Amino acid sequence: MKRIVVIALVAAALAAILLAYMFFIHPQYVVPRRVLRVGTSPDFPPFEYISPGGEIVGIDIDLIKALAKRLGYEVEIVSMSFDGLIPALVNNQIDVIASGLTITSERAEVVSFTIPYWDADQAIIVARNSNFRPKGLEDLVDKIVGVGSGTTAEGLLTDFVKDTGKNIDVKSYDSYVLAVKDLVNGRLDAVVIDTPVARSFAESYDIVVSCIVETGEKYGLAVRKNDTELLNNLNKVLEEFLKSKEWQEIINKHAG
Ligand code: ARG
């Protein structure tokens, strides 16, 4: 009788050791890892951009990876043009948008936003070597102005045109990188783009911020409307993360 108990205990202890070993070395065999598909448009430094090595990196990428890790998810980054992100989320091709996405009431009718993690306004940028220095939207009348397709910058310009009846030749780009290149090449008179991204582009392209239009935007991560569990979990870890040293380090790394 005693022997049976000893053998059972030894067997149980061995099984526990084996499980613990598996858990630390190959956790995916013990706890199946869930994958979080994260959609982003990597034309938007310092939030999402292509590194010299060809990798998608940035504040948003490090942010969602840190949050996902805390929630036990593996992250899969899915790259697409900005205006494809909300349709991809709604159609269940991705689970989260991390793309410098401004929280707006129109978008909030289709997707659910987390608490905000960044503030931004719109900048009007111009080529350094031009002598055009607009002081506001009014100065863009009858000019050729580039924006990202589906962005709040595009909305700002189309609303201005609608409200004033004045003309701006708005060119919408799938990629802000191409818009900035056209600005440098002289194909555009100006580009309207989020302030932190304007500052980042100004470090690597011959462009300057001519003025700022205060729009008071806030970025949030977006999930599907019915994904309330994911939303609540993201909010829980995001709120804590925004106070962390790790968050400051991420910001310094990409925008320092
Ligand atoms: N914040 C702006 C918006 O929500 C622009 C975001 C563009 N993001 C990007 N990754 N291209 O419309």
Boltz pocket constraint, residues with backbone or C-beta under 6 A from the ligand:
constraints:
  - pocket:
      binder: B
      contacts: [[A, 40], [A, 41], [A, 42], [A, 43], [A, 44], [A, 48], [A, 82], [A, 99], [A, 100], [A, 101], [A, 102], [A, 103], [A, 148], [A, 150], [A, 151], [A, 152], [A, 153], [A, 176], [A, 194], [A, 217]]
      max_distance: 6.0
